[in-house]
Amino acid sequence: MINVKGIIYLSVCIAASLGVNACSSTKVTPQVAPTPVPQIQPPKPVKTVDINALIEANAAGFHDCLVQLQNRATREGISDDTVMDTVAKLQFVPKVIELDNAQPEFSQTFYSYFTKRATDWRISEGQRLLRENRALLNRLEQQYGVPPQYLLSFWGLETNYGTYKGKMSVLDSLATLACEQRRAEYFTTELMQALKLKEKYGFDKSTMVGSWAGAMGHTQFMPSAYAKYAIDGDGDGKADLWNSTADALTSAANFLQQLGWQRSERWGREVTLPANFNYQHLGAKQAQPLSVWASESVRETNGKLLPSLPMKAALYLPSGHTGPAFLGYENFNVIMRWNRSEFYAITVGHLADRIMGGEPLKVTPPDLPRLSREQVKLLQTKLNEAGFDVGAADGVLGRNSVAGIQAFQRSNNMIADGFPSPEVFNALGIAL
C-alpha cells in the first residue's frame, strides 16, 4: 500500500523500528557501567477504544456529515449529478471504523512477514509475467529507468499480481473515514479526488473497489496518487488501474521515477558481517559510503569484497545479529517512500532479485517469538528505570528504543545489535 495515503500501522512501525526507524524522539542517555535493575511497577495500561461506541457515534452523525460532503463536492466543482446520484447515496461502513481503530496486540516478526510474502509462487508467477509482459516492461525501463523485476515485485506484493485488489467500495470507505473526526480532512480530500476520478474516467461506483482505507487497483494507489501519477499505458484514453495491466505498470514506473528511482542501481543486497563487527552504525539515519563498509570487512554473501564506491548504504538487521543483514542503497529509500516499512522494502528488493534468478537468502531469518505491546512496554519501562532513556513506554519499538537496547547491551557485554531478543528480555528479568 502506497505511503502517500498517510497511514502508518503499529505493526509497520514496530517492524520498521527493528531496522531503526523513527517512532519516538527522546535522546538516549547510555549508562556507563552495568546497573542493577530496580524493582518497578508494570506500565499503566493504554486506554482502549470502545469500538462499538465509536461505530454508533459515527453512524449517528453520518447523515449530517454527508450533507457537508455534498457541499464540499459542489465547492470543488464536482457536478450536481454526481453530488446527487453518488455523494448523497454513500453508505456508512461499520467495518471501516473497526479496521481503522484496530491495534494489533502483537508485533510481526521479520520471519513471519518475509516467509509469507517472498514465496515460491510469487517468484514463479513473477517470472511467468516477466515473459508475458517483456515488451511492455522493457519499454517502461527505457522510459522511466525502473527495471522489470521491481515493477513485478511491487505488483506481486500489493495485489498478488492483480488477483486480489480488494472488495470494499472505495467511495463508501472514504466517506466513512471522512466523517470520522480523527483524520477527517485527509480522507475528505481523498474522497474528493476519488469523485473527480469517477467523473474524469466515467468509472462506475461498483468498479471502484479496493482496501478499507481507499487504496485502489493493481498497485493500490490512493486517489491522490492516482490523480497525480496514473498513466494511460495502453492508449485507450483512460488510466484504468483496475482493469489494465499496462496502465497499472506504467503508473507504477512513473510513480517510482517521481519518487527518485536511481536508474542502473540496485535496491541493496544481503551481506555478511565479520565476527568482530561493532554494530555502531545501524539504520537509515547512519548510512555510510560503500567504501567505509568495505573497510569494515562487510562482504557480499559470496565472499567478494564490496565495491569501494562513494555511494551510501545503510545497514539493516530485521532479525538482529542472528538473522540476515542487508545494505540498503538509495533505491531502498525510494521503496520506503512507497511504503514506510523496512520489512516491505527488503521483501520488494529480494523478490525482485529472485524473479531474475537470484539466490535465496544466505541466512534464514530466525523464527523468533512475537512480542506483545505489553511486553514491549515492560521492556521500555525496565530500560528507563535502569538508566537507558528510551522515552515513553508506549509499546512501539522506535529508533530511541533500539538505541537504548544497544546501550544496555554494550553495558552488559552483549552483542549491541539493538534488537529486542529473548536474551535482552532475560537480562532485564522479563519472562517471555
Secondary structure, DSSP 8 states (H G I E B T S, - for coil): --GGG----HHHHHHHHTT---S--------SS-----------------HHHHHHHHHHHHHHHHHHHHHHHHHTT--HHHHHHTGGG----HHHHHHHH---SB---HHHHHHHHS-HHHHHHHHHHHHHTHHHHHHHHHHH---HHHHHHHHHHHHTTTT----EEHHHHHHHHHTSGGGHHHHHHHHHHHHHHHHHHT--TTT-EE-TT--BTTTTB-HHHHHHH----SSSS---TTT-HHHHHHHHHHHHHHHT--TT---EEEEE--TT----S-SGGG-EEHHHHHHTT-EETTS-B----S-EEEEE-TTGGGS-EEEE-HHHHHHHHHS--HHHHHHHHHHHHHHTT----SS--------BHHHHHHHHHHHHHTT----S--S---HHHHHHHHHHHHHTT--------HHHHHHTT---
